[in-house]
Amino acid sequence: MNKKLNKSARKHIRQEKARIRRGTSDISKREDMIKQLYAKFDNTAQKEVAPKILKKSKTLKKPKTVKVSE
């Protein structure tokens, strides 16, 4: 991870690491869970994400025809 994460992502990682440390007593399992957590936020691994969906352009509407009564 070369790029610095935004504040909310850093806060989330910090809280999740604390939760993992409190809930898991096995050190090797704890390290694996923390590595998986960092892998979620690794931007280099996200190159395989599907391309963005482009919005359809708005079509021009025909003006309504007004019937004239005689």
C-alpha positions as a printed Julia matrix, in Angstrom:
70×3 Matrix{Float64}:
   0.0     0.0     0.0
   1.88    3.0    -1.26
  -0.93    5.53   -1.14
  -2.06    6.92    2.19
  -5.58    5.85    3.16
  -8.26    8.37    3.97
  -9.18    9.12    7.56
 -12.32    6.97    7.71
 -10.5     3.91    6.31
  -7.68    4.31    8.83
 -10.21    4.61   11.65
 -12.06    1.51   10.46
  -8.83   -0.51   10.26
  -7.78    0.64   13.73
 -11.14   -0.37   15.23
 -11.19   -3.73   13.44
  -7.64   -4.5    14.58
  -8.67   -3.78   18.17
 -11.73   -6.03   17.79
  -9.57   -8.83   16.35
  -7.04   -8.52   19.18
  -9.78   -8.66   21.83
 -11.63  -11.58   20.25
  -8.81  -13.88   19.15
  -6.23  -15.44   21.44
  -4.33  -17.39   18.76
  -1.49  -15.15   17.54
  -1.09  -16.71   14.09
  -4.84  -16.53   13.4
  -4.83  -12.92   14.61
  -2.03  -11.99   12.19
  -3.83  -13.68    9.28
  -7.05  -11.8    10.03
  -5.2    -8.47   10.16
  -3.46   -9.24    6.84
  -6.87   -9.98    5.28
  -8.15   -6.67    6.64
  -5.29   -4.77    4.99
  -5.83   -6.73    1.77
  -9.37   -5.32    1.53
  -7.98   -1.8     1.37
  -5.02   -2.55   -0.91
  -5.56   -0.44   -4.06
  -3.12   -2.45   -6.18
  -5.28   -5.57   -5.89
  -8.38   -3.74   -7.11
  -7.25   -3.57  -10.74
  -9.46   -6.55  -11.56
 -12.64   -4.69  -10.65
 -15.33   -4.58  -13.32
 -15.39   -1.44  -15.48
 -17.63    1.4   -14.43
 -21.13    1.46  -15.84
 -21.79    4.56  -17.86
 -25.09    6.32  -17.47
 -27.34    6.5   -20.47
 -27.41    9.89  -22.06
 -30.7    11.69  -21.92
 -32.69   11.49  -25.1
 -34.35   14.54  -26.48
 -38.08   14.52  -26.05
 -40.33   15.56  -28.86
 -42.52   18.53  -28.08
 -46.13   17.65  -27.39
 -48.58   18.43  -30.11
 -51.61   20.42  -29.09
 -54.9    19.7   -30.78
 -56.76   22.78  -31.82
 -60.53   22.48  -31.78
 -62.43   24.41  -34.37
